Amino acid sequence: MISSINLSGTRKTRLLTVLDIGSSKIACIIARLRPHNRTQYLPRRTYRMEVLGFGIQQSRGVKSGVIVDLGMAEQAVRFAVDAAERMAGLVVYSVIVNFSSRGMKSNHVTAKVPVSGHTVTMRDIRHVLSEGSHVAFHYDRPIIHSLPVSFNLDGEQNMDDPRDMIGSTLGVDMHIVTTDSAPLRNLERCINRAHLSVERIVATPFASGLSILVDDEAQLGAICVDVGGGMTSISVFSKGKFIFADSLALGGNHITLDIAHGFSISIEEAERLKVMHGSILSCGRLDNEYVIVLPPLRDTGADASQYPQGMLSRIIQARVEEILELVRDRLNRSNFGNVIGKRLILTGGTSQLTGLPEVARHILSCKLRVGRPLGISGLPDMARGAAFSTAVGLLIYPQAADFDDQKLRFTSAERPEAVKGRFQRVGRWLRESF
């Protein structure tokens, strides 16, 4: 996916832990990755993924993908990781984590190096990739991804693998994803405070796209839109490469707030109303006549609440249309929307809202399907939907990034050692704190 050039060595079974930090939930997955041959429907998967441990917590201290309360976010991370550790009987020391922010930017840079008429070697390829990364440093922003899109040799463009070819000048076109420094540092600090190290940071649009693309969608070109709780992420794939990313600080949580304001009810009640009866589809006069009756959340003796379906649909529709119109504008501004064509995959928890795909087809004028993560066994039933696309995509990222040859710092042990490992971490915390 990232590069057609395999920089890795021998593939072997390995254990991996990923952490999906979102605005509505924090999820941790511990999985065993076993090498296997590529399949027709999931051609970019080089490992079979089996979930060993799973933990999930309601997100706290995170707003629009960015940590706003370090203590609360740290506690939620600890609880999610601990639940996954207990289920797997393992101890986690490092994680691959996602990152999203409204400050994320996508750029393309080019670089060239001389090869003096000799055949192109892997050393030359590493040299030109290094030069491209140095060019990206001029943006003076932290770099999340620095990915080769295509190579060129003496003016011949769009090469996937120039090795063993003869030329004078080797060039590369690279996709660079950058972000603001403070949110990225706070994310890493939050994880470090939970006594975990960060193995890799992956842009949320990239991760969610990796988990939902099937067959030859990435090769032919596709747009992936992940409508989450606090953020809507956009990623574009073409010729098997990740070529564009963007994010909007709007999502399902904003729909919930609109409902709470519109009906003058609590956020908890508004979320329940959205999940159980939320719809964008309108039935005309019947909507105004139909009344939703919700029993009270707790046994307080209060009467059941009544809400007109028509008003609920109009509140949801207004916010959804705003989000989709902003997605359309961002794609038009990027110039990739017209290049890719009319193939769009919608994912994320909010994509499951009744009627949202139909409205998206109308506003974005494209062929659309709702995507969910595929090719992974052992996930709980609750985690098989579109809301967990990013978490599963983080498991796929090492396969796409071809860093099989790099030793991951993740270590594990069986249950007796796992208990011992937790006591060691508590002792470490006491030594650092007092």
VOPAGU-2260 file (C-alpha; in pm, 1 decimal, decimal comma):
REM VOPAGU-2260
SITE   aa  ch    i         X         Y         Z
SITE  MET   A    0       0,0       0,0       0,0
SITE  ILE   A    1     266,6     250,8      93,4
SITE  SER   A    2     529,8     124,4    -139,1
SITE  SER   A    3     555,0    -157,2    -388,0
SITE  ILE   A    4     915,4    -201,9    -279,8
SITE  ASN   A    5     954,8    -461,2      -7,2
SITE  LEU   A    6    1208,2    -330,8     242,7
SITE  SER   A    7    1141,7    -612,4     485,7
SITE  GLY   A    8    1314,6    -934,7     565,3
SITE  THR   A    9    1167,1   -1268,6     668,1
SITE  ARG   A   10     811,7   -1245,8     791,3
SITE  LYS   A   11     728,5   -1417,4    1116,3
SITE  THR   A   12     446,2   -1442,5    1367,5
SITE  ARG   A   13     438,0   -1142,8    1598,4
SITE  LEU   A   14     221,3    -982,0    1863,7
SITE  LEU   A   15      96,6    -628,2    1824,6
SITE  THR   A   16     -97,6    -381,0    2039,7
SITE  VAL   A   17    -289,2     -84,8    1900,7
SITE  LEU   A   18    -467,3     200,8    2073,5
SITE  ASP   A   19    -749,5     393,7    1908,8
SITE  ILE   A   20    -796,9     724,9    2090,2
SITE  GLY   A   21   -1112,9     893,8    1970,3
SITE  SER   A   22   -1356,3    1156,3    2091,8
SITE  SER   A   23   -1627,0     904,1    2185,3
SITE  LYS   A   24   -1428,9     591,8    2280,8
SITE  ILE   A   25   -1078,9     463,3    2354,6
SITE  ALA   A   26   -1017,6     107,9    2235,7
SITE  CYS   A   27    -717,7    -122,7    2279,4
SITE  ILE   A   28    -661,9    -440,2    2075,5
SITE  ILE   A   29    -390,6    -700,3    2131,8
SITE  ALA   A   30    -357,2    -929,9    1831,1
SITE  ARG   A   31    -143,8   -1211,0    1697,5
SITE  LEU   A   32     -31,7   -1161,8    1337,5
SITE  ARG   A   33      53,6   -1479,4    1143,2
SITE  PRO   A   34     212,9   -1459,6     795,7
SITE  HIS   A   35      -5,7   -1580,6     510,1
SITE  ASN   A   36     -32,6   -1540,1     134,7
SITE  ARG   A   37    -217,1   -1244,4     -11,6
SITE  THR   A   38    -583,4   -1301,5     -95,9
SITE  GLN   A   39    -786,8   -1181,3    -390,5
SITE  TYR   A   40   -1025,3    -966,8    -186,7
SITE  LEU   A   41    -773,5    -824,8      62,0
SITE  PRO   A   42    -458,9    -805,0    -153,7
SITE  ARG   A   43    -264,2    -577,2      83,0
SITE  ARG   A   44    -286,5    -811,9     382,9
SITE  THR   A   45      27,1   -1017,9     441,2
SITE  TYR   A   46     -76,7   -1137,8     787,8
SITE  ARG   A   47    -376,7   -1317,1     931,4
SITE  MET   A   48    -495,6   -1120,3    1235,9
SITE  GLU   A   49    -635,5   -1287,2    1547,2
SITE  VAL   A   50    -755,5   -1079,1    1840,9
SITE  LEU   A   51    -625,6   -1196,5    2178,6
SITE  GLY   A   52    -734,1    -906,3    2397,2
SITE  PHE   A   53    -985,8    -623,6    2364,5
SITE  GLY   A   54   -1062,1    -330,1    2592,5
SITE  ILE   A   55   -1284,8     -27,9    2547,5
SITE  GLN   A   56   -1364,5     278,7    2756,5
SITE  GLN   A   57   -1577,9     585,2    2708,6
SITE  SER   A   58   -1345,8     860,9    2594,8
SITE  ARG   A   59   -1267,5    1127,2    2851,9
SITE  GLY   A   60   -1043,5    1429,2    2821,6
SITE  VAL   A   61   -1049,7    1416,1    2439,0
SITE  LYS   A   62   -1228,3    1671,4    2222,4
SITE  SER   A   63   -1226,5    1672,7    1841,5
SITE  GLY   A   64    -945,1    1417,6    1844,3
SITE  VAL   A   65    -719,6    1630,6    2065,8
SITE  ILE   A   66    -640,5    1570,7    2434,0
SITE  VAL   A   67    -779,3    1854,8    2646,2
SITE  ASP   A   68    -754,6    1691,5    2992,2
SITE  LEU   A   69    -438,6    1486,2    3036,7
SITE  GLY   A   70    -541,4    1321,0    3363,1
SITE  MET   A   71    -881,0    1200,3    3243,7
SITE  ALA   A   72    -743,2    1079,6    2909,7
SITE  GLU   A   73    -461,5     892,6    3086,1
SITE  GLN   A   74    -708,9     715,6    3314,0
SITE  ALA   A   75    -925,8     605,2    3019,4
SITE  VAL   A   76    -616,5     474,8    2837,3
SITE  ARG   A   77    -507,5     279,1    3146,7
SITE  PHE   A   78    -851,4     115,6    3186,1
SITE  ALA   A   79    -875,2      19,8    2815,4
SITE  VAL   A   80    -523,9    -128,2    2807,1
SITE  ASP   A   81    -573,6    -311,1    3137,1
SITE  ALA   A   82    -894,5    -475,7    3009,9
SITE  ALA   A   83    -715,4    -593,6    2693,9
SITE  GLU   A   84    -419,6    -722,6    2897,8
SITE  ARG   A   85    -644,9    -922,2    3130,0
SITE  MET   A   86    -831,8   -1078,1    2839,8
SITE  ALA   A   87    -510,5   -1171,8    2656,0
SITE  GLY   A   88    -308,0   -1270,6    2962,9
SITE  LEU   A   89     -25,5   -1049,1    2841,7
SITE  VAL   A   90     152,8    -730,9    2945,4
SITE  VAL   A   91     179,2    -443,1    2697,8
SITE  TYR   A   92     483,1    -216,6    2689,0
SITE  SER   A   93     432,3     -26,6    2361,6
SITE  VAL   A   94     146,5      58,6    2127,4
SITE  ILE   A   95      70,7     182,7    1779,6
SITE  VAL   A   96    -166,8     476,5    1821,2
SITE  ASN   A   97    -377,5     692,3    1590,2
SITE  PHE   A   98    -379,0    1071,1    1573,6
SITE  SER   A   99    -630,1    1318,3    1436,5
SITE  SER   A  100    -640,0    1695,8    1452,6
SITE  ARG   A  101    -787,1    1984,6    1262,1
SITE  GLY   A  102    -427,8    2104,6    1214,1
SITE  MET   A  103    -334,1    1802,2    1002,2
SITE  LYS   A  104    -208,3    1897,7     655,5
SITE  SER   A  105    -127,3    1696,1     344,6
SITE  ASN   A  106     147,4    1802,5     101,6
SITE  HIS   A  107     348,1    1656,3    -185,4
SITE  VAL   A  108     723,2    1710,3    -226,6
SITE  THR   A  109     979,6    1592,2    -481,2
SITE  ALA   A  110    1347,5    1506,1    -449,8
SITE  LYS   A  111    1624,0    1389,5    -683,0
SITE  VAL   A  112    1963,6    1221,0    -642,7
SITE  PRO   A  113    2230,4    1130,5    -903,4
SITE  VAL   A  114    2295,8     763,8    -979,2
SITE  SER   A  115    2575,6     833,8   -1232,5
SITE  GLY   A  116    2454,3     599,6   -1504,9
SITE  HIS   A  117    2469,2     288,7   -1287,8
SITE  THR   A  118    2187,4      49,5   -1205,0
SITE  VAL   A  119    1956,4     171,4    -929,6
SITE  THR   A  120    2016,4     -10,1    -601,6
SITE  MET   A  121    1825,8     -22,6    -273,2
SITE  ARG   A  122    2086,3     216,9    -135,2
SITE  ASP   A  123    1992,1     471,9    -404,3
SITE  ILE   A  124    1624,4     433,7    -318,0
SITE  ARG   A  125    1690,5     490,0      50,9
SITE  HIS   A  126    1903,8     792,2     -41,4
SITE  VAL   A  127    1628,9     960,0    -246,7
SITE  LEU   A  128    1366,4     884,4      20,7
SITE  SER   A  129    1595,2    1044,6     278,0
SITE  GLU   A  130    1632,8    1352,4      56,3
SITE  GLY   A  131    1254,4    1376,7      25,7
SITE  SER   A  132    1217,7    1363,9     402,5
SITE  HIS   A  133    1474,9    1643,0     437,9
SITE  VAL   A  134    1271,9    1858,6     196,7
SITE  ALA   A  135     967,4    1800,1     418,0
SITE  PHE   A  136    1155,4    1940,7     718,5
SITE  HIS   A  137    1120,6    2286,0     559,0
SITE  TYR   A  138     753,0    2288,0     664,0
SITE  ASP   A  139     879,8    2326,9    1022,6
SITE  ARG   A  140     602,8    2099,1    1153,7
SITE  PRO   A  141     613,4    1747,2    1297,3
SITE  ILE   A  142     591,0    1484,5    1022,4
SITE  ILE   A  143     348,7    1196,9    1081,5
SITE  HIS   A  144     396,7    1023,1     746,7
SITE  SER   A  145     653,9    1055,2     470,0
SITE  LEU   A  146     539,0     814,2     197,9
SITE  PRO   A  147     669,9     753,0    -155,9
SITE  VAL   A  148     395,3     788,8    -416,1
SITE  SER   A  149     600,5     724,1    -731,8
SITE  PHE   A  150     957,9     725,8    -861,0
SITE  ASN   A  151    1100,8     871,3   -1180,6
SITE  LEU   A  152    1423,6     794,9   -1364,8
SITE  ASP   A  153    1565,6    1044,6   -1615,0
SITE  GLY   A  154    1222,6    1196,6   -1668,2
SITE  GLU   A  155    1030,7     869,2   -1697,7
SITE  GLN   A  156     740,6     913,6   -1455,5
SITE  ASN   A  157     517,9     692,4   -1241,3
SITE  MET   A  158     759,6     409,5   -1166,7
SITE  ASP   A  159     671,4     178,8    -880,2
SITE  ASP   A  160    1006,4      -2,0    -849,5
SITE  PRO   A  161    1312,7     140,8   -1029,9
SITE  ARG   A  162    1557,8    -114,5    -890,9
SITE  ASP   A  163    1810,8    -261,1   -1138,4
SITE  MET   A  164    1721,1      -1,2   -1401,2
SITE  ILE   A  165    1992,2     220,0   -1554,3
SITE  GLY   A  166    1979,0     599,1   -1540,4
SITE  SER   A  167    2148,7     919,4   -1436,4
SITE  THR   A  168    1898,4    1083,3   -1199,9
SITE  LEU   A  169    1653,7     912,2    -964,2
SITE  GLY   A  170    1358,6    1113,6    -835,3
SITE  VAL   A  171    1065,7    1054,8    -603,3
SITE  ASP   A  172     726,8    1213,2    -540,5
SITE  MET   A  173     636,4    1188,0    -170,7
SITE  HIS   A  174     318,7    1244,1      26,4
SITE  ILE   A  175     393,5    1425,7     351,3
SITE  VAL   A  176     140,0    1445,2     637,0
SITE  THR   A  177     222,7    1706,4     900,7
SITE  THR   A  178      46,3    1845,0    1206,1
SITE  ASP   A  179      77,5    2094,8    1489,9
SITE  SER   A  180     337,3    2011,4    1751,5
SITE  ALA   A  181     143,9    2057,9    2078,1
SITE  PRO   A  182    -141,3    1806,7    2019,0
SITE  LEU   A  183     106,1    1543,5    1901,8
SITE  ARG   A  184     331,8    1590,4    2206,2
SITE  ASN   A  185      34,4    1578,6    2443,0
SITE  LEU   A  186     -81,0    1251,4    2287,5
SITE  GLU   A  187     260,1    1092,8    2340,3
SITE  ARG   A  188     282,5    1234,4    2692,4
SITE  CYS   A  189     -57,0    1087,1    2781,2
SITE  ILE   A  190      53,3     739,9    2669,3
SITE  ASN   A  191     391,5     770,9    2841,4
SITE  ARG   A  192     216,6     862,6    3168,2
SITE  ALA   A  193      32,6     531,3    3141,0
SITE  HIS   A  194     382,9     371,0    3134,7
SITE  LEU   A  195     360,1     275,9    2768,7
SITE  SER   A  196     589,8     373,9    2484,8
SITE  VAL   A  197     465,5     483,2    2141,9
SITE  GLU   A  198     571,8     243,1    1867,5
SITE  ARG   A  199     422,8     439,2    1576,8
SITE  ILE   A  200     177,2     726,4    1533,7
SITE  VAL   A  201     -61,3     679,2    1241,2
SITE  ALA   A  202    -292,0     943,3    1095,3
SITE  THR   A  203    -653,7     843,4    1157,0
SITE  PRO   A  204    -760,5     894,2     790,9
SITE  PHE   A  205    -484,4     654,5     679,6
SITE  ALA   A  206    -571,0     387,4     937,4
SITE  SER   A  207    -945,1     385,3     871,3
SITE  GLY   A  208    -887,0     367,1     495,6
SITE  LEU   A  209    -656,4      66,4     529,6
SITE  SER   A  210    -922,5    -141,2     706,2
SITE  ILE   A  211   -1214,0     -86,9     467,2
SITE  LEU   A  212   -1060,9     -93,8     118,1
SITE  VAL   A  213   -1117,3    -424,5     -62,4
SITE  ASP   A  214   -1038,0    -578,9    -402,0
SITE  ASP   A  215    -875,2    -320,1    -630,3
SITE  GLU   A  216   -1037,5      -7,9    -481,5
SITE  ALA   A  217    -705,2     141,2    -366,7
SITE  GLN   A  218    -549,9      69,5    -706,6
SITE  LEU   A  219    -832,7     221,7    -911,3
SITE  GLY   A  220    -876,6     511,7    -670,4
SITE  ALA   A  221   -1111,7     566,5    -378,5
SITE  ILE   A  222   -1210,5     829,6    -123,3
SITE  CYS   A  223   -1263,7     717,8     236,3
SITE  VAL   A  224   -1468,8     935,7     471,9
SITE  ASP   A  225   -1468,5     838,9     841,4
SITE  VAL   A  226   -1746,2    1021,1    1029,3
SITE  GLY   A  227   -1653,8     971,9    1394,7
SITE  GLY   A  228   -1769,5    1122,1    1720,6
SITE  GLY   A  229   -1568,3    1445,2    1721,9
SITE  MET   A  230   -1389,6    1439,2    1385,8
SITE  THR   A  231   -1462,3    1359,7    1022,7
SITE  SER   A  232   -1152,5    1228,1     845,5
SITE  ILE   A  233   -1092,3    1220,2     470,9
SITE  SER   A  234    -836,6    1002,3     292,4
SITE  VAL   A  235    -769,9     948,8     -77,3
SITE  PHE   A  236    -602,2     642,2    -227,4
SITE  SER   A  237    -486,5     601,2    -587,4
SITE  LYS   A  238    -268,4     341,0    -762,3
SITE  GLY   A  239    -235,8     163,6    -429,7
SITE  LYS   A  240     -93,4     470,0    -252,7
SITE  PHE   A  241    -220,2     701,7      20,7
SITE  ILE   A  242    -209,4    1043,8    -148,8
SITE  PHE   A  243    -423,4    1286,4      53,1
SITE  ALA   A  244    -555,1    1338,2     407,2
SITE  ASP   A  245    -774,0    1598,7     573,7
SITE  SER   A  246    -991,2    1634,3     884,9
SITE  LEU   A  247   -1293,0    1833,4     998,6
SITE  ALA   A  248   -1362,0    1908,2    1364,9
SITE  LEU   A  249   -1724,1    1793,5    1328,8
SITE  GLY   A  250   -1887,0    1457,6    1393,9
SITE  GLY   A  251   -2161,2    1263,6    1567,3
SITE  ASN   A  252   -2109,6    1437,6    1902,4
SITE  HIS   A  253   -2214,5    1765,4    1742,7
SITE  ILE   A  254   -2538,7    1602,4    1626,6
SITE  THR   A  255   -2600,0    1491,9    1986,2
SITE  LEU   A  256   -2541,3    1846,4    2113,1
SITE  ASP   A  257   -2783,6    1983,9    1852,6
SITE  ILE   A  258   -3052,4    1741,3    1972,3
SITE  ALA   A  259   -2985,8    1833,6    2336,6
SITE  HIS   A  260   -3024,2    2204,9    2256,9
SITE  GLY   A  261   -3324,6    2152,4    2029,5
SITE  PHE   A  262   -3525,6    1955,8    2287,1
SITE  SER   A  263   -3370,9    2112,5    2601,1
SITE  ILE   A  264   -3264,9    1773,7    2735,3
SITE  SER   A  265   -2942,9    1626,1    2876,0
SITE  ILE   A  266   -2661,5    1506,3    2650,9
SITE  GLU   A  267   -2713,2    1150,3    2778,1
SITE  GLU   A  268   -3080,3    1160,0    2682,1
SITE  ALA   A  269   -2998,6    1318,8    2345,4
SITE  GLU   A  270   -2746,2    1044,1    2265,1
SITE  ARG   A  271   -3002,5     776,5    2347,4
SITE  LEU   A  272   -3260,5     950,1    2128,5
SITE  LYS   A  273   -3012,1     971,1    1838,5
SITE  VAL   A  274   -2899,9     608,1    1861,7
SITE  MET   A  275   -3246,2     456,5    1905,7
SITE  HIS   A  276   -3456,5     676,8    1677,9
SITE  GLY   A  277   -3221,1     903,8    1484,0
SITE  SER   A  278   -3290,3     923,7    1110,4
SITE  ILE   A  279   -3227,1    1168,0     830,3
SITE  LEU   A  280   -3502,3    1026,8     608,1
SITE  SER   A  281   -3825,8    1220,3     602,8
SITE  CYS   A  282   -4175,2    1077,0     557,1
SITE  GLY   A  283   -4343,8    1415,3     507,8
SITE  ARG   A  284   -4662,2    1470,3     706,1
SITE  LEU   A  285   -4625,3    1137,3     887,5
SITE  ASP   A  286   -4311,7    1269,5    1060,3
SITE  ASN   A  287   -4506,0    1553,4    1219,5
SITE  GLU   A  288   -4775,5    1315,0    1340,9
SITE  TYR   A  289   -4541,8    1044,2    1475,6
SITE  VAL   A  290   -4425,6    1088,0    1835,0
SITE  ILE   A  291   -4129,6     903,9    1990,2
SITE  VAL   A  292   -4193,2     789,5    2346,2
SITE  LEU   A  293   -3882,6     723,1    2558,7
SITE  PRO   A  294   -3902,9     584,1    2912,6
SITE  PRO   A  295   -3685,1     760,8    3170,9
SITE  LEU   A  296   -3320,6     652,8    3194,8
SITE  ARG   A  297   -3353,8     575,8    3565,5
SITE  ASP   A  298   -3635,9     463,2    3787,6
SITE  THR   A  299   -3719,5     806,8    3923,7
SITE  GLY   A  300   -4095,6     785,9    3889,9
SITE  ALA   A  301   -4095,3    1043,6    3608,2
SITE  ASP   A  302   -4325,4    1004,0    3308,8
SITE  ALA   A  303   -4194,6     890,0    2970,7
SITE  SER   A  304   -4073,2    1171,5    2745,4
SITE  GLN   A  305   -4228,3    1243,5    2404,6
SITE  TYR   A  306   -4045,9    1385,3    2102,8
SITE  PRO   A  307   -4181,2    1461,6    1752,8
SITE  GLN   A  308   -4000,8    1249,9    1489,9
SITE  GLY   A  309   -4014,4    1529,1    1232,0
SITE  MET   A  310   -3826,5    1776,3    1451,2
SITE  LEU   A  311   -3562,7    1514,7    1538,6
SITE  SER   A  312   -3503,3    1433,8    1170,4
SITE  ARG   A  313   -3471,3    1802,3    1077,9
SITE  ILE   A  314   -3215,0    1865,6    1354,8
SITE  ILE   A  315   -3003,0    1568,5    1245,4
SITE  GLN   A  316   -3035,6    1645,4     875,3
SITE  ALA   A  317   -2912,5    2004,2     912,4
SITE  ARG   A  318   -2586,9    1898,6    1081,3
SITE  VAL   A  319   -2526,2    1599,4     852,0
SITE  GLU   A  320   -2570,1    1815,0     542,1
SITE  GLU   A  321   -2322,7    2067,8     683,8
SITE  ILE   A  322   -2061,3    1795,3     742,4
SITE  LEU   A  323   -2104,2    1642,0     396,9
SITE  GLU   A  324   -2094,1    1979,5     221,1
SITE  LEU   A  325   -1767,0    2061,9     399,2
SITE  VAL   A  326   -1627,6    1722,1     290,0
SITE  ARG   A  327   -1726,1    1802,0     -68,7
SITE  ASP   A  328   -1560,0    2145,4     -49,4
SITE  ARG   A  329   -1236,8    2001,7      96,5
SITE  LEU   A  330   -1219,0    1740,0    -179,7
SITE  ASN   A  331   -1282,3    1999,4    -450,4
SITE  ARG   A  332   -1013,4    2224,8    -303,0
SITE  SER   A  333    -762,9    1937,9    -296,4
SITE  ASN   A  334    -813,9    1865,0    -670,2
SITE  PHE   A  335    -807,9    1492,7    -590,3
SITE  GLY   A  336   -1184,8    1450,7    -590,7
SITE  ASN   A  337   -1206,5    1488,1    -969,0
SITE  VAL   A  338    -898,2    1275,0   -1031,5
SITE  ILE   A  339   -1023,6     977,1    -832,2
SITE  GLY   A  340   -1371,7     965,9    -979,3
SITE  LYS   A  341   -1695,3     863,8    -813,1
SITE  ARG   A  342   -1593,5     583,9    -571,8
SITE  LEU   A  343   -1641,8     669,4    -203,1
SITE  ILE   A  344   -1643,9     449,9     109,0
SITE  LEU   A  345   -1818,7     583,6     417,9
SITE  THR   A  346   -1722,5     453,2     762,1
SITE  GLY   A  347   -1710,5     554,5    1129,0
SITE  GLY   A  348   -1974,3     522,6    1400,1
SITE  THR   A  349   -2190,1     808,2    1270,8
SITE  SER   A  350   -2204,5     652,9     920,8
SITE  GLN   A  351   -2449,7     398,4    1066,9
SITE  LEU   A  352   -2710,8     670,4    1117,3
SITE  THR   A  353   -3027,0     582,3     923,5
SITE  GLY   A  354   -3042,8     769,5     594,1
SITE  LEU   A  355   -2689,6     912,1     605,1
SITE  PRO   A  356   -2560,3     707,7     304,4
SITE  GLU   A  357   -2855,0     823,0      92,0
SITE  VAL   A  358   -2795,0    1190,0     176,3
SITE  ALA   A  359   -2419,0    1145,6     113,6
SITE  ARG   A  360   -2483,3    1001,1    -233,0
SITE  HIS   A  361   -2691,6    1306,0    -321,0
SITE  ILE   A  362   -2453,7    1571,3    -184,3
SITE  LEU   A  363   -2124,6    1410,0    -293,3
SITE  SER   A  364   -2261,6    1281,3    -626,7
SITE  CYS   A  365   -2075,5     952,7    -610,7
SITE  LYS   A  366   -2105,8     576,8    -598,4
SITE  LEU   A  367   -2099,7     504,6    -226,4
SITE  ARG   A  368   -2093,4     211,4      11,7
SITE  VAL   A  369   -2062,3     186,7     390,6
SITE  GLY   A  370   -1738,4       9,8     486,4
SITE  ARG   A  371   -1655,2    -190,0     796,5
SITE  PRO   A  372   -1330,7    -363,6     899,7
SITE  LEU   A  373   -1271,8    -701,7     735,6
SITE  GLY   A  374   -1017,6    -981,2     758,2
SITE  ILE   A  375    -980,0   -1007,2    1136,4
SITE  SER   A  376   -1094,8   -1286,0    1369,0
SITE  GLY   A  377   -1174,5   -1280,5    1740,0
SITE  LEU   A  378   -1330,8    -933,6    1761,2
SITE  PRO   A  379   -1634,1    -907,4    1992,6
SITE  ASP   A  380   -1963,6    -860,1    1809,4
SITE  MET   A  381   -1985,1    -500,3    1932,1
SITE  ALA   A  382   -1651,4    -419,8    1762,0
SITE  ARG   A  383   -1730,6    -554,5    1415,5
SITE  GLY   A  384   -1899,6    -238,3    1291,7
SITE  ALA   A  385   -1783,6      74,9    1113,9
SITE  ALA   A  386   -1701,8     247,3    1444,6
SITE  PHE   A  387   -1389,1      29,2    1479,7
SITE  SER   A  388   -1237,8      85,0    1134,3
SITE  THR   A  389    -951,2     293,4    1273,5
SITE  ALA   A  390    -857,6      37,4    1540,8
SITE  VAL   A  391    -838,4    -246,8    1287,9
SITE  GLY   A  392    -653,8     -22,3    1042,0
SITE  LEU   A  393    -380,5      29,0    1301,1
SITE  LEU   A  394    -325,1    -349,5    1299,6
SITE  ILE   A  395    -293,9    -344,4     920,8
SITE  TYR   A  396     -52,6     -49,7     915,7
SITE  PRO   A  397     268,0    -251,4     984,4
SITE  GLN   A  398     181,7    -473,4     688,3
SITE  ALA   A  399     125,7    -173,3     462,3
SITE  ALA   A  400     434,8       8,2     590,5
SITE  ASP   A  401     667,1    -290,0     532,5
SITE  PHE   A  402     856,1    -261,5     859,5
SITE  ASP   A  403     853,1    -635,6     928,3
SITE  ASP   A  404    1232,1    -626,4     953,6
SITE  GLN   A  405    1224,6    -376,0    1238,3
SITE  LYS   A  406    1199,2    -529,5    1583,8
SITE  LEU   A  407     887,7    -410,2    1761,1
SITE  ARG   A  408     937,9    -326,3    2127,8
SITE  PHE   A  409     614,5    -500,7    2228,8
SITE  THR   A  410     686,5    -774,8    2483,2
SITE  SER   A  411     448,4   -1013,6    2651,4
SITE  ALA   A  412     425,5   -1299,5    2894,4
SITE  GLU   A  413     178,4   -1557,2    3015,5
SITE  ARG   A  414     -61,7   -1479,2    3299,7
SITE  PRO   A  415     171,0   -1538,7    3600,7
SITE  GLU   A  416     434,0   -1312,6    3450,1
SITE  ALA   A  417     165,7   -1067,2    3345,7
SITE  VAL   A  418      63,9   -1017,2    3706,9
SITE  LYS   A  419     427,7    -970,4    3800,9
SITE  GLY   A  420     464,2    -715,8    3518,6
SITE  ARG   A  421     180,4    -507,5    3656,4
SITE  PHE   A  422     339,8    -496,3    4000,8
SITE  GLN   A  423     666,0    -390,1    3836,9
SITE  ARG   A  424     484,8    -103,2    3665,6
SITE  VAL   A  425     320,7       3,6    3992,7
SITE  GLY   A  426     664,7       1,7    4156,6
SITE  ARG   A  427     801,7     211,4    3873,4
SITE  TRP   A  428     517,5     462,6    3918,6
SITE  LEU   A  429     585,8     486,9    4293,2
SITE  ARG   A  430     956,8     545,6    4234,6
SITE  GLU   A  431     886,0     820,0    3978,0
SITE  SER   A  432     616,0     990,4    4184,4
SITE  PHE   A  433     763,2     992,4    4536,5
